[in-house]
């Protein structure tokens, strides 16, 4: 899939751990791992909203489309 | 009180009982074939030919197919009791059962050369195989949707 998840980069910039982020979003660490590794088939708007709110970023910072 | 677990247990008991019956029938196939040859009216393409041997062969083939289908049913029921419903293994089981029914239908159709009456069980077996095939397609799609749902974060 040509959509890349740059969650790792933003998380490193904000200095937040996976477990902490998962807890704040309200998803399991396993699901966050699925998202980070690019195995996810889709992302809910509600999840994206929480990620952006917690990491103080735009959806475009997390999701990137490459040709 | 009747519940889902009891229903599954009943299905497993019935499948086991059917497997045992089919296994026991193995010993009586020649006798059944001879008996049918004696009582049946010779209406087919080869009316004067004795049906005992071809019927024995076809029944043994159908028995093997039935045993394979029962094995698939056992696997299906085992997976369902383990809460693994929409998994690839189950759709594979349904696909196997479908093909086994189709093959049994083809076997009965061959027997129809000697006795036209066997065209009816052949039709029924093919019909059942077709239903199982459609079920398999439904299951395959359900597995796909479940996978997508599981990976929606």
Backbone of each chain as ProteinMPNN parsed JSONL, in Angstrom:
{"seq_chain_A": "XXXXXXXXXXXXXXXXXXXXXXXXXXXXXXXXXXXXXXXXXXXXXXXXXXXXXXXXXXXXXXXXXXX", "coords_chain_A": {"N_chain_A": [[0.848, -1.192, 0.0], [0.613, 2.247, -0.852], [0.576, 4.062, 1.262], [2.202, 5.518, 3.914], [2.985, 5.192, 7.35], [3.962, 7.54, 9.563], [4.238, 7.521, 12.288], [6.112, 6.763, 14.179], [8.186, 8.628, 13.886], [7.019, 11.074, 14.663], [6.359, 10.407, 17.262], [8.879, 10.057, 18.375], [9.822, 12.66, 18.158], [8.123, 13.948, 19.939], [8.797, 12.694, 22.178], [7.51, 10.403, 23.364], [6.372, 7.328, 24.695], [5.388, 4.123, 23.3], [3.584, 2.628, 24.861], [2.568, 4.601, 26.56], [1.359, 6.339, 24.746], [-0.537, 4.627, 23.606], [-2.131, 4.122, 25.8], [-3.132, 6.695, 26.306], [-4.568, 7.186, 23.975], [-6.412, 5.212, 24.099], [-6.337, 2.657, 23.089], [-5.104, -0.702, 22.563], [-1.677, -1.684, 23.224], [-0.82, -3.513, 21.401], [-2.46, -3.021, 19.198], [-1.611, -0.483, 18.545], [0.923, -1.049, 17.776], [0.371, -2.514, 15.461], [-0.553, -0.453, 13.894], [1.725, 1.193, 13.769], [3.556, -0.415, 12.449], [2.545, -0.531, 9.962], [0.713, -2.455, 9.268], [-1.935, -2.129, 9.497], [-5.26, -1.998, 8.146], [-7.057, -0.002, 7.981], [-7.852, 3.221, 9.428], [-9.613, 4.624, 12.093], [-11.502, 7.701, 12.178], [-11.866, 8.706, 14.701], [-9.742, 7.603, 16.151], [-7.605, 8.722, 14.801], [-8.078, 11.382, 15.329], [-7.64, 11.455, 18.117], [-4.937, 10.752, 18.211], [-3.763, 12.904, 16.848], [-4.489, 14.95, 18.546], [-3.198, 14.283, 20.943], [-0.497, 14.119, 20.15], [-0.214, 16.567, 19.127], [-0.315, 17.337, 16.312], [-0.748, 17.324, 12.687], [-2.977, 15.321, 10.596], [-1.62, 14.802, 8.235], [1.005, 14.761, 9.012], [1.346, 12.336, 10.072], [0.366, 10.461, 8.271], [1.478, 9.511, 5.073], [1.533, 9.759, 1.576], [2.953, 7.82, -0.941], [4.211, 7.499, -4.264]], "CA_chain_A": [[0.0, 0.0, 0.0], [1.51, 3.421, -0.915], [0.407, 4.986, 2.393], [3.215, 5.228, 4.947], [2.66, 5.759, 8.66], [5.16, 8.14, 10.171], [3.939, 7.698, 13.703], [7.379, 6.604, 14.921], [8.952, 9.89, 13.801], [6.337, 12.068, 15.512], [6.476, 9.939, 18.653], [10.255, 10.341, 18.796], [9.918, 14.121, 18.322], [7.365, 14.335, 21.14], [9.382, 11.888, 23.264], [6.429, 9.663, 24.029], [6.537, 5.888, 24.456], [4.24, 3.431, 22.689], [2.611, 2.273, 25.899], [1.943, 5.833, 27.045], [0.469, 6.825, 23.692], [-1.668, 3.683, 23.493], [-2.996, 4.354, 26.957], [-3.812, 7.983, 26.148], [-5.542, 7.086, 22.865], [-7.456, 4.273, 24.51], [-6.243, 1.398, 22.326], [-4.091, -1.582, 23.156], [-0.317, -1.511, 22.702], [-0.728, -4.391, 20.222], [-3.095, -2.321, 18.075], [-0.74, 0.647, 18.172], [2.032, -1.668, 17.063], [-0.165, -2.825, 14.125], [-0.609, 0.834, 13.191], [3.083, 1.68, 13.549], [4.277, -1.269, 11.491], [1.904, -0.425, 8.646], [-0.114, -3.63, 8.979], [-3.351, -1.745, 9.615], [-5.991, -1.87, 6.877], [-7.775, 1.28, 8.018], [-7.768, 3.93, 10.715], [-10.86, 5.357, 12.369], [-11.343, 9.143, 12.377], [-11.78, 8.959, 16.14], [-8.376, 7.261, 16.562], [-6.734, 9.738, 14.207], [-8.355, 12.609, 16.085], [-6.958, 11.369, 19.406], [-3.484, 10.765, 17.97], [-3.385, 14.288, 16.51], [-4.695, 15.766, 19.754], [-2.153, 13.965, 21.931], [0.831, 14.434, 19.61], [-0.256, 17.96, 18.63], [0.159, 17.351, 14.928], [-1.785, 17.214, 11.666], [-3.022, 13.957, 10.022], [-0.585, 14.706, 7.191], [2.313, 14.485, 9.626], [1.378, 10.9, 10.406], [0.131, 9.682, 7.046], [2.148, 10.047, 3.888], [1.28, 8.956, 0.37], [4.093, 7.818, -1.88], [3.859, 6.882, -5.549]], "C_chain_A": [[0.894, 1.256, 0.0], [1.291, 4.45, 0.197], [1.406, 4.584, 3.488], [2.795, 5.907, 6.249], [3.949, 6.276, 9.296], [4.981, 8.389, 11.669], [5.204, 7.65, 14.558], [8.143, 7.931, 15.009], [8.337, 10.93, 14.749], [6.464, 11.693, 16.989], [7.868, 10.251, 19.21], [10.425, 11.839, 19.047], [9.248, 14.573, 19.621], [7.863, 13.61, 22.397], [8.303, 11.185, 24.091], [6.581, 8.165, 23.69], [5.249, 5.287, 23.876], [3.155, 3.141, 23.721], [1.839, 3.5, 26.384], [0.927, 6.355, 26.026], [-0.776, 5.939, 23.569], [-2.67, 3.925, 24.617], [-3.806, 5.648, 26.798], [-4.87, 7.939, 25.036], [-6.727, 6.198, 23.283], [-7.501, 3.031, 23.642], [-5.158, 0.535, 22.966], [-2.73, -1.314, 22.506], [-0.134, -2.35, 21.434], [-1.323, -3.704, 18.996], [-2.251, -1.142, 17.605], [0.463, 0.126, 17.374], [1.623, -2.012, 15.621], [-0.164, -1.558, 13.265], [0.796, 1.314, 12.818], [3.828, 0.882, 12.482], [3.638, -1.272, 10.103], [1.053, -1.618, 8.262], [-1.6, -3.297, 8.992], [-3.991, -1.567, 8.247], [-6.7, -0.521, 6.804], [-7.58, 1.92, 9.385], [-9.055, 4.735, 10.906], [-10.544, 6.845, 12.564], [-11.161, 9.46, 13.86], [-10.369, 8.676, 16.658], [-7.405, 8.34, 16.066], [-6.857, 11.064, 14.975], [-7.582, 12.606, 17.407], [-5.448, 11.437, 19.248], [-3.016, 12.206, 17.723], [-3.481, 15.186, 17.743], [-3.552, 15.539, 20.743], [-0.762, 14.382, 21.432], [0.929, 15.866, 19.081], [0.338, 18.061, 17.216], [-1.026, 17.266, 13.971], [-1.815, 15.773, 11.135], [-1.927, 13.736, 8.972], [0.805, 14.449, 7.744], [2.475, 12.984, 9.894], [1.259, 10.037, 9.142], [0.803, 10.343, 5.846], [1.867, 9.13, 2.699], [2.498, 9.009, -0.535], [3.689, 7.073, -3.148], [4.705, 5.629, -5.776]], "O_chain_A": [[1.843, 1.321, 0.781], [1.764, 5.582, 0.093], [1.432, 3.432, 3.922], [2.317, 7.042, 6.251], [4.894, 5.522, 9.527], [5.514, 9.349, 12.226], [5.347, 8.394, 15.528], [8.67, 8.298, 16.06], [9.039, 11.575, 15.527], [6.65, 12.555, 17.848], [8.013, 10.654, 20.364], [11.076, 12.248, 20.007], [9.743, 15.464, 20.311], [7.414, 13.875, 23.513], [8.2, 11.345, 25.308], [6.878, 7.798, 22.553], [4.174, 5.879, 23.961], [1.97, 3.378, 23.486], [0.626, 3.449, 26.592], [-0.187, 6.752, 26.37], [-1.9, 6.425, 23.446], [-3.883, 3.932, 24.408], [-4.996, 5.695, 27.109], [-5.923, 8.568, 25.139], [-7.868, 6.412, 22.875], [-8.555, 2.419, 23.471], [-4.393, 1.004, 23.809], [-2.646, -0.791, 21.394], [0.597, -1.969, 20.519], [-0.773, -3.785, 17.898], [-2.189, -0.846, 16.412], [0.944, 0.767, 16.44], [2.401, -1.834, 14.684], [0.176, -1.586, 12.083], [1.029, 1.78, 11.703], [4.622, 1.429, 11.717], [4.127, -1.93, 9.185], [0.705, -1.794, 7.094], [-2.424, -4.095, 8.547], [-3.37, -1.061, 7.313], [-6.916, 0.03, 5.724], [-7.2, 1.266, 10.356], [-9.516, 5.428, 9.999], [-9.47, 7.207, 13.046], [-10.406, 10.359, 14.229], [-9.855, 9.412, 17.5], [-6.524, 8.8, 16.793], [-5.87, 11.756, 15.226], [-6.955, 13.599, 17.778], [-4.758, 12.087, 20.034], [-2.027, 12.666, 18.294], [-2.65, 16.071, 17.947], [-3.009, 16.489, 21.307], [0.043, 14.925, 22.188], [1.99, 16.318, 18.651], [1.325, 18.754, 16.969], [-2.173, 17.151, 14.403], [-0.806, 15.072, 11.207], [-1.383, 12.639, 8.838], [1.684, 13.971, 7.027], [3.585, 12.453, 9.934], [1.954, 9.034, 8.978], [0.708, 11.552, 5.638], [1.951, 7.906, 2.798], [3.011, 10.081, -0.856], [2.91, 6.121, -3.095], [4.561, 4.965, -6.802]]}, "seq_chain_B": "XXXXXXXXXXXXXXXXXXXXXXXXXXXXXXXXXXXXXXXXXXXXXXXXXXXXXXXXXXXXXXXXXXXXXXXXXXXXXXXXXXXXXXXXXXXXXXXXXXXXXXXXXXXXXXXXXXXXXXXXXXXXXXXXXXXXXXXXXXXXXXXXXXXXXXXXX", "coords_chain_B": {"N_chain_B": [[-31.835, -26.578, 30.113], [-31.786, -25.432, 26.779], [-28.923, -24.573, 24.942], [-26.248, -22.777, 23.149], [-23.839, -24.201, 23.38], [-24.683, -26.787, 23.955], [-25.981, -27.357, 21.601], [-23.857, -27.427, 19.825], [-22.492, -29.615, 20.855], [-24.368, -31.605, 20.357], [-24.328, -31.567, 17.555], [-21.744, -32.49, 17.127], [-21.901, -35.041, 18.222], [-23.783, -36.197, 16.516], [-22.396, -36.097, 14.101], [-20.258, -37.777, 14.686], [-21.671, -40.153, 15.122], [-22.751, -40.558, 12.567], [-20.375, -40.943, 11.173], [-19.496, -43.342, 12.292], [-21.579, -45.038, 11.474], [-21.223, -44.96, 8.69], [-18.693, -46.114, 8.552], [-19.261, -48.668, 9.532], [-20.96, -49.53, 7.553], [-19.238, -50.185, 5.527], [-18.59, -52.875, 5.719], [-20.862, -54.066, 4.813], [-21.332, -53.373, 2.226], [-20.964, -55.067, -0.149], [-23.06, -56.919, 0.301], [-25.301, -55.227, 0.371], [-25.22, -54.244, -2.238], [-25.63, -56.57, -3.724], [-28.174, -57.281, -2.84], [-29.606, -55.046, -3.739], [-29.291, -55.361, -6.453], [-30.806, -57.623, -6.866], [-33.418, -56.813, -6.183], [-33.934, -54.535, -7.711], [-35.319, -52.885, -10.598], [-34.211, -53.444, -13.819], [-33.441, -50.798, -15.332], [-31.801, -48.978, -17.49], [-28.902, -47.953, -19.401], [-27.43, -50.254, -19.768], [-29.151, -52.746, -19.484], [-29.217, -55.521, -19.06], [-27.016, -56.143, -17.631], [-25.323, -57.177, -14.658], [-25.485, -55.318, -11.671], [-24.029, -55.402, -9.349], [-21.101, -55.346, -8.964], [-20.245, -52.78, -10.158], [-21.79, -51.124, -8.477], [-20.782, -51.708, -5.957], [-18.184, -50.661, -6.2], [-18.727, -47.924, -6.664], [-20.106, -47.293, -4.316], [-18.101, -47.682, -2.409], [-16.35, -45.671, -3.179], [-17.97, -43.437, -2.688], [-18.27, -43.737, 0.051], [-15.675, -43.252, 0.964], [-15.479, -40.574, 0.22], [-17.489, -39.544, 1.816], [-16.427, -40.011, 4.357], [-14.237, -38.319, 4.297], [-15.566, -35.927, 4.126], [-16.869, -35.934, 6.592], [-14.678, -35.711, 8.25], [-13.886, -33.118, 7.647], [-16.139, -31.804, 8.592], [-15.897, -32.335, 11.322], [-13.57, -30.892, 11.877], [-14.507, -28.327, 11.327], [-16.525, -28.044, 13.308], [-14.943, -28.273, 15.571], [-13.338, -26.0, 15.346], [-15.306, -24.022, 15.546], [-16.213, -24.452, 18.162], [-13.961, -23.563, 19.437], [-14.199, -20.904, 19.196], [-13.331, -19.958, 16.766], [-14.511, -18.798, 14.147], [-14.834, -17.24, 11.68], [-12.52, -18.023, 9.946], [-9.802, -18.889, 7.736], [-9.38, -21.603, 7.598], [-11.896, -22.739, 8.051], [-13.371, -21.976, 5.771], [-11.919, -23.384, 3.926], [-12.541, -25.977, 4.704], [-15.266, -26.052, 4.039], [-15.065, -25.764, 1.294], [-13.774, -28.153, 0.642], [-15.762, -30.016, 1.411], [-17.741, -29.295, -0.384], [-16.569, -30.007, -2.874], [-16.332, -32.743, -2.435], [-18.984, -33.535, -2.326], [-19.763, -32.906, -4.925], [-18.162, -34.705, -6.346], [-19.194, -37.097, -5.38], [-21.71, -36.889, -6.482], [-21.029, -37.079, -9.177], [-20.094, -39.684, -9.186], [-22.432, -41.112, -8.6], [-23.831, -40.453, -10.848], [-22.479, -41.87, -12.758], [-23.207, -44.404, -11.98], [-25.769, -44.238, -12.732], [-25.787, -45.062, -15.336], [-26.24, -47.753, -15.34], [-28.531, -47.997, -13.791], [-31.176, -45.911, -14.109], [-32.397, -44.62, -11.998], [-30.493, -43.72, -10.209], [-29.775, -41.233, -10.985], [-31.179, -39.342, -9.655], [-30.207, -39.277, -6.832], [-27.693, -38.404, -7.611], [-28.173, -35.884, -8.663], [-29.122, -34.645, -6.36], [-26.828, -34.726, -4.72], [-25.056, -33.141, -6.189], [-26.444, -30.766, -6.123], [-26.372, -30.222, -3.373], [-23.651, -29.938, -3.076], [-23.307, -27.631, -4.544], [-24.69, -25.773, -2.984], [-23.066, -25.812, -0.729], [-20.818, -24.731, -1.855], [-21.581, -22.116, -2.393], [-21.962, -21.284, 0.219], [-19.348, -21.478, 1.074], [-18.228, -19.413, -0.42], [-19.508, -17.255, 0.801], [-18.433, -17.448, 3.37], [-15.736, -17.033, 2.812], [-15.766, -14.364, 2.04], [-16.655, -13.262, 4.404], [-14.498, -13.827, 6.063], [-12.614, -12.188, 4.895], [-13.751, -9.649, 5.37], [-13.735, -9.679, 8.16], [-10.993, -9.778, 8.706], [-10.244, -7.311, 7.707], [-11.678, -5.681, 9.404], [-10.529, -6.394, 11.846], [-8.068, -5.288, 11.529], [-8.534, -2.632, 11.551], [-7.851, 0.263, 13.091]], "CA_chain_B": [[-32.047, -25.447, 29.192], [-31.04, -25.585, 25.529], [-28.054, -23.425, 24.632], [-25.356, -22.889, 21.987], [-22.844, -25.242, 23.641], [-25.356, -28.088, 23.82], [-26.249, -27.536, 20.175], [-22.571, -27.834, 19.23], [-22.215, -30.988, 21.319], [-25.281, -32.476, 19.608], [-23.813, -31.657, 16.176], [-20.545, -33.333, 17.146], [-22.347, -36.426, 18.466], [-24.424, -36.67, 15.287], [-21.337, -36.3, 13.088], [-19.531, -38.994, 15.083], [-22.567, -41.286, 14.876], [-22.811, -40.759, 11.111], [-19.078, -41.502, 10.767], [-19.494, -44.754, 12.713], [-22.516, -45.757, 10.587], [-20.579, -45.091, 7.37], [-17.608, -47.092, 8.711], [-19.878, -49.997, 9.666], [-21.547, -49.877, 6.253], [-18.166, -50.721, 4.676], [-18.64, -54.338, 5.75], [-22.11, -54.555, 4.211], [-21.486, -52.852, 0.854], [-21.249, -56.138, -1.129], [-24.397, -57.476, 0.563], [-26.284, -54.218, -0.053], [-25.189, -54.197, -3.707], [-26.28, -57.8, -4.223], [-29.6, -57.154, -2.509], [-30.202, -54.045, -4.637], [-29.297, -55.966, -7.788], [-31.92, -58.575, -6.899], [-34.744, -56.196, -6.085], [-34.148, -53.388, -8.603], [-35.763, -53.105, -11.962], [-33.08, -53.093, -14.68], [-33.757, -49.735, -16.295], [-30.611, -48.165, -17.714], [-28.344, -48.204, -20.737], [-27.042, -51.673, -19.811], [-30.218, -53.346, -18.671], [-29.037, -56.938, -18.722], [-25.769, -56.335, -16.873], [-25.398, -57.224, -13.195], [-25.022, -54.024, -11.133], [-23.356, -55.606, -8.06], [-19.698, -54.864, -8.906], [-20.149, -51.301, -10.262], [-22.395, -50.472, -7.305], [-19.804, -51.854, -4.859], [-17.091, -49.696, -6.421], [-19.244, -46.55, -6.471], [-20.415, -47.099, -2.886], [-16.834, -47.517, -1.68], [-15.848, -44.315, -3.5], [-18.815, -42.479, -1.969], [-17.957, -43.868, 1.477], [-14.416, -42.526, 1.203], [-15.79, -39.142, 0.134], [-18.288, -39.197, 3.001], [-15.518, -39.971, 5.519], [-13.443, -37.083, 4.186], [-16.492, -34.818, 4.451], [-17.083, -35.959, 8.051], [-13.451, -35.175, 8.859], [-13.966, -31.658, 7.491], [-17.19, -31.338, 9.516], [-15.308, -32.37, 12.675], [-12.648, -29.745, 11.973], [-15.358, -27.133, 11.393], [-17.165, -27.976, 14.628], [-13.87, -28.036, 16.557], [-12.965, -24.576, 15.235], [-16.419, -23.201, 16.05], [-16.214, -24.509, 19.628], [-12.82, -22.772, 19.921], [-14.505, -19.505, 18.823], [-12.669, -19.56, 15.511], [-15.59, -18.99, 13.167], [-14.497, -16.703, 10.361], [-11.103, -18.241, 9.664], [-9.572, -19.487, 6.418], [-9.49, -23.054, 7.765], [-13.309, -23.114, 7.912], [-13.794, -21.875, 4.366], [-11.262, -24.508, 3.25], [-13.342, -27.169, 5.023], [-16.495, -25.987, 3.232], [-14.666, -26.007, -0.104], [-13.526, -29.599, 0.524], [-17.064, -30.698, 1.469], [-18.416, -29.005, -1.65], [-15.987, -30.855, -3.923], [-16.645, -34.149, -2.139], [-20.379, -33.739, -2.746], [-19.775, -32.88, -6.398], [-17.574, -35.969, -6.808], [-20.172, -38.15, -5.077], [-22.74, -36.728, -7.512], [-20.483, -37.622, -10.427], [-20.042, -41.143, -9.016], [-23.806, -41.62, -8.732], [-24.22, -40.258, -12.245], [-21.903, -43.023, -13.483], [-24.067, -45.543, -11.628], [-27.001, -44.026, -13.483], [-25.685, -45.767, -16.625], [-26.854, -49.075, -15.139], [-29.897, -47.788, -13.27], [-31.508, -44.48, -14.247], [-32.87, -44.075, -10.719], [-29.371, -43.093, -9.487], [-29.6, -39.843, -11.435], [-31.775, -38.472, -8.611], [-29.219, -38.965, -5.783], [-26.592, -37.632, -8.213], [-28.645, -34.498, -8.732], [-29.177, -34.124, -4.98], [-25.452, -34.527, -4.24], [-24.496, -31.975, -6.892], [-27.178, -29.617, -5.593], [-25.828, -29.973, -2.037], [-22.298, -29.43, -3.309], [-23.456, -26.249, -5.017], [-25.074, -24.969, -1.815], [-21.858, -25.695, 0.097], [-19.891, -23.84, -2.566], [-22.048, -20.743, -2.155], [-21.645, -21.033, 1.635], [-17.896, -21.259, 1.121], [-17.995, -18.052, -0.93], [-19.962, -16.328, 1.852], [-17.44, -17.538, 4.439], [-14.498, -16.403, 2.337], [-15.985, -12.917, 2.088], [-16.737, -12.915, 5.824], [-13.119, -13.86, 6.58], [-11.966, -10.979, 4.367], [-14.302, -8.492, 6.1], [-13.27, -9.755, 9.553], [-9.573, -9.397, 8.723], [-10.196, -5.866, 7.519], [-12.202, -5.092, 10.642], [-9.536, -6.608, 12.9], [-6.92, -4.404, 11.309], [-8.95, -1.225, 11.572], [-7.47, 0.75, 14.423]], "C_chain_B": [[-31.153, -25.603, 27.955], [-30.174, -24.35, 25.272], [-27.106, -23.764, 23.484], [-24.35, -24.03, 22.16], [-23.455, -26.618, 23.443], [-25.624, -28.392, 22.349], [-24.988, -28.006, 19.445], [-22.236, -29.268, 19.594], [-23.077, -31.973, 20.536], [-24.779, -32.672, 18.173], [-22.607, -32.587, 16.117], [-20.915, -34.793, 17.354], [-22.941, -37.016, 17.185], [-23.394, -36.944, 14.19], [-20.556, -37.578, 13.403], [-20.376, -40.229, 14.79], [-22.631, -41.6, 13.382], [-21.509, -41.374, 10.595], [-19.028, -42.997, 11.095], [-20.395, -45.584, 11.787], [-21.872, -46.009, 9.22], [-19.454, -46.132, 7.442], [-18.158, -48.514, 8.797], [-20.442, -50.488, 8.334], [-20.527, -50.516, 5.312], [-18.253, -52.243, 4.584], [-19.852, -54.896, 4.996], [-22.306, -54.092, 2.762], [-21.736, -53.978, -0.163], [-22.655, -56.715, -0.965], [-25.487, -56.512, 0.088], [-26.381, -54.188, -1.584], [-25.904, -55.409, -4.305], [-27.783, -57.731, -4.019], [-30.276, -56.171, -3.475], [-30.298, -54.602, -6.05], [-30.494, -56.907, -7.94], [-33.278, -57.887, -6.962], [-35.017, -55.116, -7.141], [-34.588, -53.81, -10.004], [-34.647, -52.61, -12.889], [-33.491, -52.066, -15.732], [-32.561, -48.812, -16.413], [-30.091, -48.456, -19.103], [-27.906, -49.661, -20.886], [-28.006, -52.465, -18.94], [-29.947, -54.783, -18.242], [-27.818, -57.18, -17.829], [-26.024, -56.282, -15.36], [-24.779, -55.951, -12.612], [-24.143, -54.176, -9.882], [-21.95, -54.985, -8.003], [-19.597, -53.344, -9.092], [-20.722, -50.58, -9.047], [-21.46, -50.549, -6.099], [-18.726, -50.788, -4.988], [-17.559, -48.275, -6.114], [-19.533, -46.289, -4.994], [-19.145, -46.923, -2.06], [-16.237, -46.12, -1.924], [-16.628, -43.28, -2.685], [-18.551, -42.526, -0.463], [-16.678, -43.107, 1.823], [-14.67, -41.028, 1.193], [-16.557, -38.678, 1.37], [-17.395, -39.086, 4.235], [-14.659, -38.71, 5.5], [-14.306, -35.876, 4.559], [-16.746, -34.758, 5.956], [-15.861, -35.402, 8.788], [-13.471, -33.646, 8.805], [-15.009, -31.078, 8.45], [-16.681, -31.298, 10.948], [-14.394, -31.17, 12.893], [-13.441, -28.457, 12.136], [-15.951, -26.962, 12.785], [-16.142, -27.686, 15.724], [-13.485, -26.556, 16.558], [-14.055, -23.683, 15.818], [-16.447, -23.241, 17.577], [-15.033, -23.749, 20.231], [-12.977, -21.292, 19.573], [-13.737, -19.015, 17.608], [-13.681, -19.796, 14.399], [-15.17, -18.525, 11.773], [-12.987, -16.783, 10.126], [-10.974, -19.002, 8.34], [-9.765, -21.007, 6.464], [-10.933, -23.518, 7.544], [-13.786, -23.03, 6.464], [-13.13, -22.978, 3.537], [-12.046, -25.802, 3.461], [-14.601, -27.201, 4.152], [-16.197, -26.264, 1.758], [-14.44, -27.5, -0.336], [-14.851, -30.355, 0.482], [-17.803, -30.515, 0.147], [-17.897, -29.91, -2.768], [-16.307, -32.333, -3.703], [-18.068, -34.48, -2.562], [-20.477, -33.801, -4.268], [-19.249, -34.213, -6.952], [-18.517, -37.14, -6.545], [-21.301, -38.107, -6.117], [-22.287, -37.321, -8.828], [-20.453, -39.149, -10.373], [-21.436, -41.751, -9.189], [-24.306, -41.499, -10.176], [-23.689, -41.415, -13.104], [-22.758, -44.257, -13.228], [-25.408, -45.454, -12.374], [-26.977, -44.686, -14.859], [-26.388, -47.112, -16.522], [-28.296, -48.968, -14.656], [-30.202, -46.287, -13.291], [-31.881, -43.804, -12.921], [-31.748, -43.341, -9.944], [-29.085, -41.657, -9.943], [-30.153, -38.891, -10.367], [-30.816, -38.217, -7.441], [-28.032, -38.163, -6.312], [-26.959, -36.153, -8.248], [-28.643, -33.862, -7.347], [-27.774, -33.821, -4.442], [-24.825, -33.293, -4.887], [-25.14, -30.691, -6.362], [-26.618, -29.21, -4.217], [-24.419, -29.387, -2.143], [-22.319, -27.976, -3.727], [-23.8, -25.312, -3.859], [-23.84, -24.739, -0.93], [-20.858, -24.736, -0.53], [-20.277, -22.374, -2.339], [-21.742, -20.347, -0.711], [-20.162, -20.725, 1.809], [-17.56, -19.848, 0.66], [-18.389, -17.007, 0.107], [-18.916, -16.277, 2.968], [-16.155, -16.829, 4.055], [-14.597, -14.887, 2.446], [-16.019, -12.449, 3.547], [-15.346, -12.876, 6.457], [-12.387, -12.584, 6.163], [-12.421, -9.742, 5.145], [-13.794, -8.472, 7.537], [-11.811, -9.318, 9.659], [-9.432, -7.88, 8.614], [-10.636, -5.148, 8.794], [-11.195, -5.206, 11.789], [-8.356, -5.652, 12.772], [-7.332, -2.943, 11.107], [-8.731, -0.707, 12.976], [-8.238, 2.03, 14.741]], "O_chain_B": [[-29.954, -25.863, 28.057], [-30.648, -23.219, 25.376], [-27.141, -24.86, 22.924], [-24.044, -24.742, 21.203], [-22.843, -27.504, 22.848], [-25.51, -29.536, 21.909], [-25.046, -28.867, 18.567], [-21.759, -30.041, 18.763], [-22.607, -33.026, 20.105], [-24.798, -33.782, 17.641], [-22.462, -33.372, 15.18], [-20.322, -35.682, 16.743], [-22.658, -38.155, 16.813], [-23.518, -37.914, 13.442], [-20.235, -38.36, 12.507], [-19.872, -41.229, 14.278], [-22.573, -42.763, 12.982], [-21.526, -42.218, 9.699], [-18.578, -43.808, 10.287], [-20.029, -46.683, 11.37], [-21.958, -47.105, 8.666], [-19.277, -46.93, 6.521], [-17.6, -49.444, 8.215], [-20.411, -51.679, 8.024], [-20.885, -51.284, 4.419], [-18.025, -52.829, 3.526], [-19.859, -56.059, 4.592], [-23.331, -54.388, 2.147], [-22.65, -53.852, -0.978], [-23.354, -56.969, -1.946], [-26.472, -56.929, -0.521], [-27.472, -54.116, -2.149], [-26.675, -55.29, -5.257], [-28.563, -58.076, -4.906], [-31.375, -56.428, -3.965], [-31.271, -54.347, -6.759], [-31.112, -56.978, -9.002], [-34.172, -58.314, -7.692], [-36.172, -54.809, -7.437], [-34.284, -54.894, -10.5], [-34.19, -51.475, -12.754], [-33.839, -52.41, -16.861], [-32.329, -47.966, -15.549], [-30.754, -49.125, -19.895], [-27.991, -50.237, -21.97], [-27.698, -52.805, -17.797], [-30.397, -55.212, -17.179], [-27.615, -58.288, -17.333], [-26.811, -55.477, -14.861], [-23.684, -55.551, -13.008], [-23.573, -53.194, -9.405], [-21.648, -54.198, -7.105], [-18.947, -52.673, -8.291], [-20.201, -49.544, -8.634], [-21.349, -49.601, -5.321], [-18.394, -50.101, -4.022], [-16.889, -47.523, -5.406], [-19.247, -45.208, -4.478], [-19.109, -46.119, -1.128], [-15.701, -45.484, -1.017], [-16.05, -42.378, -2.079], [-18.6, -41.501, 0.218], [-16.607, -42.412, 2.836], [-14.153, -40.294, 2.036], [-16.324, -37.591, 1.9], [-17.571, -38.189, 5.058], [-14.386, -38.111, 6.54], [-13.848, -34.939, 5.213], [-16.829, -33.674, 6.534], [-15.987, -34.718, 9.805], [-13.123, -32.969, 9.773], [-14.807, -30.017, 9.041], [-16.978, -30.37, 11.7], [-14.431, -30.519, 13.938], [-13.108, -27.606, 12.961], [-15.89, -25.88, 13.369], [-16.422, -26.958, 16.676], [-13.327, -25.94, 17.611], [-13.761, -22.703, 16.503], [-16.671, -22.219, 18.224], [-15.083, -23.338, 21.39], [-12.018, -20.523, 19.644], [-13.518, -17.815, 17.437], [-13.705, -20.862, 13.784], [-15.152, -19.303, 10.819], [-12.282, -15.775, 10.109], [-11.91, -19.665, 7.891], [-10.245, -21.616, 5.508], [-11.168, -24.558, 6.927], [-14.512, -23.903, 5.989], [-13.709, -23.453, 2.56], [-12.201, -26.612, 2.546], [-14.959, -28.242, 3.6], [-16.98, -26.916, 1.067], [-14.85, -28.051, -1.357], [-15.051, -31.224, -0.366], [-18.41, -31.45, -0.375], [-18.677, -30.504, -3.513], [-16.525, -33.08, -4.657], [-18.335, -35.56, -3.088], [-21.183, -34.642, -4.823], [-19.809, -34.773, -7.895], [-18.634, -38.055, -7.361], [-21.783, -39.145, -6.571], [-23.059, -37.987, -9.518], [-20.74, -39.825, -11.36], [-21.594, -42.781, -9.845], [-25.087, -42.32, -10.655], [-24.347, -41.873, -14.038], [-23.005, -45.053, -14.133], [-26.078, -46.46, -12.607], [-28.024, -44.853, -15.484], [-27.04, -47.565, -17.463], [-29.163, -49.743, -15.06], [-29.571, -45.501, -12.586], [-31.709, -42.598, -12.746], [-32.023, -42.458, -9.132], [-28.257, -40.961, -9.355], [-29.656, -37.777, -10.198], [-30.614, -37.059, -7.074], [-27.438, -37.358, -5.595], [-26.153, -35.289, -7.903], [-28.229, -32.717, -7.169], [-27.555, -32.797, -3.795], [-24.154, -32.503, -4.223], [-24.473, -29.673, -6.177], [-26.418, -28.029, -3.936], [-24.048, -28.473, -1.407], [-21.466, -27.185, -3.323], [-23.271, -24.205, -3.763], [-23.601, -23.632, -0.448], [-20.142, -24.019, 0.169], [-19.422, -21.515, -2.123], [-21.318, -19.223, -0.443], [-19.774, -19.844, 2.576], [-16.724, -19.169, 1.256], [-17.702, -16.0, 0.278], [-18.56, -15.201, 3.448], [-15.557, -16.117, 4.862], [-13.661, -14.213, 2.878], [-15.489, -11.391, 3.885], [-15.051, -12.008, 7.279], [-11.65, -11.982, 6.944], [-11.609, -8.9, 5.53], [-13.464, -7.417, 8.077], [-11.435, -8.586, 10.575], [-8.634, -7.253, 9.311], [-10.046, -4.148, 9.202], [-11.017, -4.283, 12.584], [-7.734, -5.262, 13.76], [-6.576, -2.136, 10.567], [-9.348, -1.179, 13.931], [-8.064, 2.604, 15.817]]}, "name": "protein", "num_of_chains": 2, "seq": "XXXXXXXXXXXXXXXXXXXXXXXXXXXXXXXXXXXXXXXXXXXXXXXXXXXXXXXXXXXXXXXXXXXXXXXXXXXXXXXXXXXXXXXXXXXXXXXXXXXXXXXXXXXXXXXXXXXXXXXXXXXXXXXXXXXXXXXXXXXXXXXXXXXXXXXXXXXXXXXXXXXXXXXXXXXXXXXXXXXXXXXXXXXXXXXXXXXXXXXXXXXXXXXXXXXXXXXXXXXX"}
